[in-house]
Amino acid sequence: MVTVRPRRVRVVCWASAVTLLVVFSLVATSLTGATGDGYGSFQRGDQLAMVGLGVFGALGFLLFTRPRVVADARGVRVRNVIGSYELPWEVIRGVRFDRGAPWASLELHDDDLLPMVALQAADKERAVEAVRALRRLHQAHLAALAGDPATPR
């Protein structure tokens, strides 16, 4: 079984989310009293709204920690930022990680490409090893199909 999550993006997103939440909380606590010429004033609700905006912004950053790829002998489960896919090896033609591409992708038999955001070029050798592991699983599946005469082709 192969399980992959992006490493660098997770670190950056968590650090950014915490920083954003701290900044919005500090700004919220500093918002007190009258504004400008005194026509309005910041109340407790305004401060809570600023903290709430910080929470929503932090959650937005944390969406980018969602990608994951899990593969086994049956197939591949890909979870990207938005959307999840579960594919058997039968529909996968190959695993691609083109030079200059930001992430790897699955090449499907219907000529579609399914991006795997969890396998990012920023993770360098770790991503390359994960792609190699996925290719080994795919090759093992192809070998099992070729060796089993009862399996329809």
MDAnalysis code that builds the backbone (N, CA, C; Angstrom):
import MDAnalysis as mda
import numpy as np

u = mda.Universe.empty(459, n_residues=153, atom_resindex=np.repeat(np.arange(153), 3), trajectory=True)
u.add_TopologyAttr("name", ["N", "CA", "C"] * 153)
u.add_TopologyAttr("resid", np.arange(1, 154))
u.add_TopologyAttr("resname", ["MET", "VAL", "THR", "VAL", "ARG", "PRO", "ARG", "ARG", "VAL", "ARG", "VAL", "VAL", "CYS", "TRP", "ALA", "SER", "ALA", "VAL", "THR", "LEU", "LEU", "VAL", "VAL", "PHE", "SER", "LEU", "VAL", "ALA", "THR", "SER", "LEU", "THR", "GLY", "ALA", "THR", "GLY", "ASP", "GLY", "TYR", "GLY", "SER", "PHE", "GLN", "ARG", "GLY", "ASP", "GLN", "LEU", "ALA", "MET", "VAL", "GLY", "LEU", "GLY", "VAL", "PHE", "GLY", "ALA", "LEU", "GLY", "PHE", "LEU", "LEU", "PHE", "THR", "ARG", "PRO", "ARG", "VAL", "VAL", "ALA", "ASP", "ALA", "ARG", "GLY", "VAL", "ARG", "VAL", "ARG", "ASN", "VAL", "ILE", "GLY", "SER", "TYR", "GLU", "LEU", "PRO", "TRP", "GLU", "VAL", "ILE", "ARG", "GLY", "VAL", "ARG", "PHE", "ASP", "ARG", "GLY", "ALA", "PRO", "TRP", "ALA", "SER", "LEU", "GLU", "LEU", "HIS", "ASP", "ASP", "ASP", "LEU", "LEU", "PRO", "MET", "VAL", "ALA", "LEU", "GLN", "ALA", "ALA", "ASP", "LYS", "GLU", "ARG", "ALA", "VAL", "GLU", "ALA", "VAL", "ARG", "ALA", "LEU", "ARG", "ARG", "LEU", "HIS", "GLN", "ALA", "HIS", "LEU", "ALA", "ALA", "LEU", "ALA", "GLY", "ASP", "PRO", "ALA", "THR", "PRO", "ARG"])
u.atoms.positions = np.array([
    [0.849, -1.179, 0.000],
    [0.000, 0.000, 0.000],
    [0.894, 1.241, 0.000],
    [0.488, 2.219, -0.774],
    [1.208, 3.489, -0.866],
    [0.261, 4.596, -0.410],
    [0.710, 5.395, 0.541],
    [-0.055, 6.550, 1.004],
    [0.842, 7.770, 0.920],
    [0.358, 8.810, 0.235],
    [1.178, 10.003, 0.018],
    [0.372, 11.254, 0.330],
    [1.010, 12.164, 1.041],
    [0.466, 13.505, 1.287],
    [1.591, 14.488, 1.027],
    [1.276, 15.674, 0.527],
    [2.355, 16.645, 0.293],
    [2.946, 17.118, 1.617],
    [4.251, 17.246, 1.672],
    [4.900, 17.637, 2.920],
    [5.101, 19.147, 3.000],
    [5.761, 19.721, 2.016],
    [6.089, 21.152, 2.093],
    [4.852, 22.035, 2.085],
    [3.893, 21.690, 1.267],
    [2.670, 22.491, 1.200],
    [1.940, 22.456, 2.539],
    [1.926, 21.300, 3.181],
    [1.268, 21.213, 4.495],
    [1.946, 22.112, 5.512],
    [3.275, 22.115, 5.525],
    [4.004, 22.964, 6.478],
    [3.710, 24.434, 6.212],
    [3.772, 24.831, 4.945],
    [3.521, 26.234, 4.583],
    [2.084, 26.625, 4.908],
    [1.135, 25.761, 4.604],
    [-0.275, 26.085, 4.861],
    [-0.570, 26.195, 6.349],
    [-0.043, 25.288, 7.154],
    [-0.276, 25.373, 8.599],
    [0.360, 26.630, 9.175],
    [1.585, 26.936, 8.743],
    [2.242, 28.152, 9.239],
    [1.465, 29.393, 8.816],
    [0.999, 29.413, 7.576],
    [0.228, 30.558, 7.081],
    [-1.102, 30.689, 7.813],
    [-1.761, 29.572, 8.067],
    [-3.053, 29.607, 8.760],
    [-2.894, 30.143, 10.181],
    [-1.883, 29.671, 10.884],
    [-1.651, 30.150, 12.252],
    [-1.300, 31.633, 12.241],
    [-0.424, 32.035, 11.311],
    [-0.032, 33.448, 11.214],
    [-1.235, 34.327, 10.912],
    [-2.060, 33.913, 9.963],
    [-3.240, 34.698, 9.607],
    [-4.189, 34.834, 10.793],
    [-4.402, 33.755, 11.507],
    [-5.296, 33.795, 12.661],
    [-4.742, 34.705, 13.760],
    [-3.443, 34.644, 13.999],
    [-2.827, 35.511, 15.011],
    [-2.933, 36.975, 14.605],
    [-2.633, 37.276, 13.334],
    [-2.700, 38.667, 12.857],
    [-4.125, 39.202, 12.973],
    [-5.100, 38.429, 12.522],
    [-6.486, 38.894, 12.610],
    [-6.931, 39.056, 14.064],
    [-6.463, 38.187, 14.946],
    [-6.809, 38.316, 16.366],
    [-6.172, 39.556, 16.973],
    [-4.913, 39.830, 16.616],
    [-4.252, 41.037, 17.119],
    [-4.930, 42.304, 16.602],
    [-5.289, 42.297, 15.322],
    [-5.993, 43.455, 14.759],
    [-7.339, 43.622, 15.458],
    [-8.022, 42.518, 15.711],
    [-9.332, 42.589, 16.367],
    [-9.220, 43.182, 17.765],
    [-8.190, 42.803, 18.498],
    [-8.053, 43.345, 19.857],
    [-7.636, 44.811, 19.848],
    [-7.002, 45.250, 18.767],
    [-6.600, 46.665, 18.707],
    [-7.731, 47.562, 18.205],
    [-8.782, 46.988, 17.661],
    [-9.918, 47.775, 17.184],
    [-10.835, 48.117, 18.358],
    [-10.601, 49.267, 18.937],
    [-11.453, 49.722, 20.040],
    [-11.693, 51.210, 19.891],
    [-12.780, 51.657, 20.438],
    [-13.051, 53.088, 20.467],
    [-13.584, 53.635, 19.163],
    [-13.472, 54.956, 19.025],
    [-14.042, 55.676, 17.880],
    [-13.188, 55.500, 16.634],
    [-13.855, 55.639, 15.475],
    [-13.156, 55.572, 14.200],
    [-12.979, 56.972, 13.652],
    [-11.837, 57.244, 13.108],
    [-11.582, 58.506, 12.412],
    [-12.133, 59.730, 13.100],
    [-13.184, 60.311, 12.511],
    [-13.771, 61.551, 13.014],
    [-14.781, 61.300, 14.128],
    [-14.918, 60.072, 14.564],
    [-15.812, 59.776, 15.670],
    [-17.231, 59.459, 15.262],
    [-17.479, 59.190, 13.967],
    [-18.842, 58.888, 13.520],
    [-19.241, 57.443, 13.801],
    [-18.300, 56.616, 14.150],
    [-18.597, 55.218, 14.455],
    [-17.629, 54.726, 15.506],
    [-17.919, 53.589, 16.030],
    [-16.997, 53.016, 17.012],
    [-16.988, 51.499, 16.856],
    [-15.852, 50.915, 17.196],
    [-15.717, 49.468, 17.126],
    [-16.276, 48.852, 18.396],
    [-17.130, 47.886, 18.217],
    [-17.769, 47.195, 19.335],
    [-17.219, 45.767, 19.429],
    [-17.675, 45.046, 20.432],
    [-17.254, 43.662, 20.630],
    [-17.625, 42.800, 19.413],
    [-18.757, 43.062, 18.797],
    [-19.172, 42.310, 17.607],
    [-18.212, 42.491, 16.446],
    [-17.669, 43.712, 16.288],
    [-16.690, 43.959, 15.228],
    [-15.416, 43.152, 15.474],
    [-15.013, 43.094, 16.729],
    [-13.819, 42.322, 17.063],
    [-14.038, 40.830, 16.799],
    [-15.199, 40.331, 17.185],
    [-15.503, 38.920, 16.935],
    [-15.580, 38.627, 15.435],
    [-16.102, 39.582, 14.668],
    [-16.170, 39.407, 13.217],
    [-14.768, 39.324, 12.617],
    [-13.842, 40.131, 13.115],
    [-12.462, 40.074, 12.618],
    [-11.822, 38.723, 12.941],
    [-12.040, 38.231, 14.136],
    [-11.510, 36.911, 14.493],
    [-12.163, 35.849, 13.612],
    [-13.471, 35.980, 13.368],
    [-14.175, 35.046, 12.490],
    [-13.614, 35.050, 11.080],
    [-13.294, 36.232, 10.563],
    [-12.668, 36.308, 9.236],
    [-11.310, 35.615, 9.238],
    [-10.575, 35.779, 10.316],
    [-9.289, 35.090, 10.438],
    [-9.452, 33.581, 10.441],
    [-10.485, 33.104, 11.128],
    [-10.754, 31.662, 11.167],
    [-11.104, 31.157, 9.771],
    [-11.969, 31.875, 9.053],
    [-12.327, 31.454, 7.695],
    [-11.123, 31.483, 6.764],
    [-10.296, 32.505, 6.884],
    [-9.076, 32.559, 6.070],
    [-8.143, 31.399, 6.381],
    [-7.981, 31.091, 7.662],
    [-7.121, 29.972, 8.062],
    [-7.673, 28.651, 7.527],
    [-8.987, 28.476, 7.596],
    [-9.596, 27.259, 7.049],
    [-9.394, 27.173, 5.539],
    [-9.412, 28.323, 4.871],
    [-9.125, 28.346, 3.438],
    [-7.716, 27.854, 3.141],
    [-6.751, 28.292, 3.948],
    [-5.382, 27.793, 3.786],
    [-5.318, 26.289, 4.031],
    [-6.033, 25.831, 5.038],
    [-5.959, 24.418, 5.409],
    [-6.626, 23.497, 4.393],
    [-7.462, 24.046, 3.500],
    [-8.007, 23.226, 2.411],
    [-6.891, 22.633, 1.559],
    [-5.785, 23.355, 1.457],
    [-4.685, 22.895, 0.614],
    [-3.869, 21.787, 1.275],
    [-4.209, 21.429, 2.513],
    [-3.567, 20.277, 3.153],
    [-4.378, 19.006, 2.929],
    [-5.477, 19.100, 2.230],
    [-6.401, 17.987, 2.023],
    [-5.893, 16.908, 1.061],
    [-5.102, 17.220, 0.029],
    [-4.728, 16.197, -0.959],
    [-4.049, 14.973, -0.349],
    [-4.412, 13.820, -0.918],
    [-3.851, 12.541, -0.476],
    [-4.036, 11.531, -1.598],
    [-3.101, 10.623, -1.714],
    [-3.204, 9.505, -2.652],
    [-2.967, 8.228, -1.858],
    [-3.886, 7.283, -1.997],
    [-3.749, 5.970, -1.368],
    [-3.925, 4.935, -2.475],
    [-2.931, 4.065, -2.622],
    [-2.989, 3.046, -3.670],
    [-2.687, 1.683, -3.067],
    [-3.349, 0.679, -3.613],
    [-3.085, -0.699, -3.214],
    [-3.260, -1.577, -4.446],
    [-3.336, -2.868, -4.253],
    [-3.425, -3.793, -5.383],
    [-4.721, -3.638, -6.169],
    [-5.757, -3.094, -5.557],
    [-7.049, -2.933, -6.240],
    [-7.140, -1.672, -7.075],
    [-6.494, -0.582, -6.638],
    [-6.610, 0.667, -7.374],
    [-6.041, 1.840, -6.609],
    [-6.476, 3.033, -7.025],
    [-5.942, 4.281, -6.478],
    [-7.099, 5.151, -6.006],
    [-6.940, 5.727, -4.830],
    [-7.884, 6.717, -4.318],
    [-7.149, 8.049, -4.268],
    [-7.678, 9.019, -5.008],
    [-7.057, 10.340, -5.115],
    [-7.998, 11.354, -4.483],
    [-7.485, 12.108, -3.529],
    [-8.254, 13.200, -2.928],
    [-7.476, 14.477, -3.197],
    [-8.074, 15.368, -3.974],
    [-7.455, 16.650, -4.288],
    [-8.077, 17.737, -3.416],
    [-7.727, 18.985, -3.667],
    [-8.264, 20.088, -2.866],
    [-9.783, 20.064, -2.922],
    [-10.306, 19.922, -4.123],
    [-11.754, 19.801, -4.317],
    [-11.985, 18.543, -5.138],
    [-12.702, 17.609, -4.590],
    [-13.031, 16.388, -5.320],
    [-12.173, 15.203, -4.921],
    [-12.792, 14.026, -4.997],
    [-12.114, 12.770, -4.698],
    [-12.480, 11.754, -5.768],
    [-11.563, 10.841, -6.035],
    [-11.768, 9.836, -7.067],
    [-11.247, 8.503, -6.561],
    [-11.955, 7.447, -6.903],
    [-11.488, 6.098, -6.613],
    [-11.493, 5.336, -7.930],
    [-10.307, 4.918, -8.363],
    [-10.160, 4.297, -9.670],
    [-9.516, 2.921, -9.544],
    [-10.078, 1.915, -10.224],
    [-9.395, 0.622, -10.278],
    [-8.231, 0.709, -11.271],
    [-7.248, -0.169, -11.109],
    [-6.081, -0.134, -12.002],
    [-6.474, -0.383, -13.460],
    [-7.607, -1.026, -13.700],
    [-8.019, -1.339, -15.070],
    [-8.233, -0.092, -15.923],
    [-8.611, 1.026, -15.319],
    [-8.883, 2.234, -16.102],
    [-7.663, 3.143, -16.209],
    [-6.560, 2.753, -15.590],
    [-5.355, 3.589, -15.574],
    [-4.348, 3.052, -16.580],
    [-3.912, 3.918, -17.483],
    [-2.908, 3.555, -18.477],
    [-1.503, 3.722, -17.917],
    [-1.292, 4.774, -17.112],
    [0.040, 5.000, -16.571],
    [0.057, 6.121, -15.554],
    [1.213, 6.262, -14.912],
    [1.442, 7.321, -13.929],
    [2.462, 8.273, -14.532],
    [2.093, 9.552, -14.647],
    [2.965, 10.541, -15.288],
    [3.438, 11.579, -14.280],
    [4.681, 11.985, -14.475],
    [5.234, 13.108, -13.716],
    [6.161, 13.830, -14.679],
    [5.555, 14.628, -15.547],
    [6.299, 15.288, -16.613],
    [7.262, 16.327, -16.059],
    [8.365, 16.523, -16.773],
    [9.350, 17.530, -16.384],
    [8.687, 18.910, -16.397],
    [8.841, 19.629, -15.315],
    [8.264, 20.962, -15.202],
    [6.828, 20.981, -14.702],
    [6.221, 19.811, -14.553],
    [4.837, 19.754, -14.058],
    [4.829, 20.001, -12.551],
    [3.813, 20.710, -12.046],
    [3.769, 20.973, -10.601],
    [3.416, 19.732, -9.786],
    [2.729, 18.761, -10.401],
    [2.362, 17.535, -9.696],
    [2.197, 16.401, -10.689],
    [2.153, 15.193, -10.150],
    [1.995, 14.001, -10.979],
    [0.533, 13.843, -11.384],
    [0.304, 12.973, -12.353],
    [-1.069, 12.726, -12.784],
    [-1.213, 11.274, -13.229],
    [-2.447, 10.821, -13.221],
    [-2.772, 9.494, -13.722],
    [-3.284, 9.636, -15.146],
    [-2.718, 8.862, -16.048],
    [-3.187, 8.849, -17.428],
    [-4.199, 7.713, -17.546],
    [-5.407, 8.066, -17.944],
    [-6.487, 7.085, -18.007],
    [-6.642, 6.551, -19.426],
    [-7.289, 5.404, -19.558],
    [-7.462, 4.786, -20.874],
    [-8.343, 5.608, -21.808],
    [-9.170, 6.494, -21.272],
    [-9.993, 7.346, -22.135],
    [-9.279, 8.659, -22.469],
    [-7.959, 8.685, -22.329],
    [-7.091, 9.826, -22.655],
    [-7.265, 11.019, -21.732],
    [-7.922, 10.839, -20.608],
    [-8.003, 11.901, -19.604],
    [-6.772, 11.841, -18.711],
    [-6.459, 12.971, -18.111],
    [-5.409, 13.043, -17.099],
    [-6.052, 13.458, -15.787],
    [-5.784, 12.723, -14.739],
    [-6.295, 13.049, -13.414],
    [-5.124, 13.538, -12.568],
    [-5.117, 14.826, -12.220],
    [-3.999, 15.334, -11.415],
    [-4.021, 14.748, -10.008],
    [-2.826, 14.484, -9.497],
    [-2.670, 14.023, -8.114],
    [-1.891, 15.108, -7.377],
    [-2.612, 16.051, -6.809],
    [-2.003, 17.216, -6.171],
    [-1.143, 16.807, -4.972],
    [-1.360, 15.625, -4.431],
    [-0.565, 15.163, -3.291],
    [0.882, 14.865, -3.678],
    [1.130, 14.593, -4.950],
    [2.483, 14.290, -5.420],
    [3.055, 15.527, -6.095],
    [3.613, 16.432, -5.308],
    [4.060, 17.721, -5.809],
    [5.556, 17.750, -6.069],
    [5.928, 18.491, -7.108],
    [7.340, 18.646, -7.450],
    [8.118, 19.295, -6.314],
    [7.454, 20.091, -5.494],
    [8.130, 20.755, -4.373],
    [8.664, 19.748, -3.360],
    [8.096, 18.546, -3.319],
    [8.564, 17.519, -2.387],
    [9.744, 16.724, -2.933],
    [10.169, 17.043, -4.129],
    [11.361, 16.497, -4.785],
    [11.452, 14.977, -4.711],
    [12.510, 14.461, -4.096],
    [12.780, 13.021, -4.115],
    [11.653, 12.200, -3.482],
    [11.008, 12.749, -2.502],
    [9.882, 12.052, -1.862],
    [8.757, 11.814, -2.873],
    [8.478, 12.807, -3.710],
    [7.443, 12.657, -4.737],
    [7.879, 11.663, -5.809],
    [9.146, 11.705, -6.190],
    [9.654, 10.773, -7.202],
    [9.540, 9.332, -6.696],
    [9.891, 9.101, -5.442],
    [9.772, 7.754, -4.867],
    [8.316, 7.292, -4.834],
    [7.412, 8.196, -4.532],
    [5.991, 7.839, -4.509],
    [5.501, 7.474, -5.907],
    [5.941, 8.220, -6.920],
    [5.557, 7.906, -8.299],
    [6.105, 6.534, -8.686],
    [7.340, 6.260, -8.307],
    [7.919, 4.938, -8.604],
    [7.123, 3.822, -7.925],
    [6.704, 4.056, -6.694],
    [5.906, 3.048, -5.986],
    [4.562, 2.828, -6.677],
    [3.933, 3.907, -7.135],
    [2.667, 3.772, -7.869],
    [2.880, 3.008, -9.168],
    [3.974, 3.297, -9.857],
    [4.268, 2.583, -11.106],
    [4.509, 1.097, -10.845],
    [5.171, 0.773, -9.732],
    [5.381, -0.647, -9.394],
    [4.044, -1.350, -9.149],
    [3.143, -0.699, -8.428],
    [1.818, -1.290, -8.203],
    [1.072, -1.486, -9.523],
    [1.168, -0.494, -10.404],
    [0.501, -0.590, -11.706],
    [1.097, -1.734, -12.519],
    [2.422, -1.841, -12.536],
    [3.075, -2.924, -13.275],
    [2.710, -4.290, -12.690],
    [2.618, -4.380, -11.373],
    [2.225, -5.643, -10.741],
    [0.810, -6.030, -11.158],
    [-0.061, -5.050, -11.264],
    [-1.430, -5.331, -11.705],
    [-1.431, -5.812, -13.154],
    [-0.661, -5.148, -14.017],
    [-0.589, -5.562, -15.421],
    [-0.007, -6.966, -15.544],
    [1.003, -7.271, -14.743],
    [1.604, -8.604, -14.777],
    [0.609, -9.658, -14.309],
    [-0.178, -9.332, -13.300],
    [-1.191, -10.271, -12.821],
    [-2.243, -10.523, -13.889],
    [-2.613, -9.484, -14.631],
    [-3.587, -9.664, -15.714],
    [-3.014, -10.526, -16.825],
    [-1.753, -10.308, -17.169],
    [-1.123, -11.069, -18.246],
    [-0.918, -12.529, -17.853],
    [-0.711, -12.797, -16.580],
    [-0.451, -14.157, -16.126],
    [-1.693, -14.965, -15.825],
    [-2.848, -14.335, -15.769],
    [-4.092, -15.027, -15.417],
    [-4.933, -15.213, -16.673],
    [-4.978, -16.431, -17.250],
    [-5.736, -16.635, -18.493],
    [-7.247, -16.514, -18.299],
    [-7.744, -16.615, -17.077],
    [-9.190, -16.521, -16.842],
    [-9.675, -15.080, -16.837],
    [-8.751, -14.135, -16.734],
    [-9.136, -12.728, -16.682],
    [-9.434, -12.229, -18.090],
    [-10.635, -11.685, -18.342],
    [-10.939, -11.149, -19.676],
    [-10.115, -9.900, -19.949],
    [-9.732, -9.747, -21.206],
    [-8.917, -8.584, -21.577],
    [-9.680, -7.606, -22.397],
])
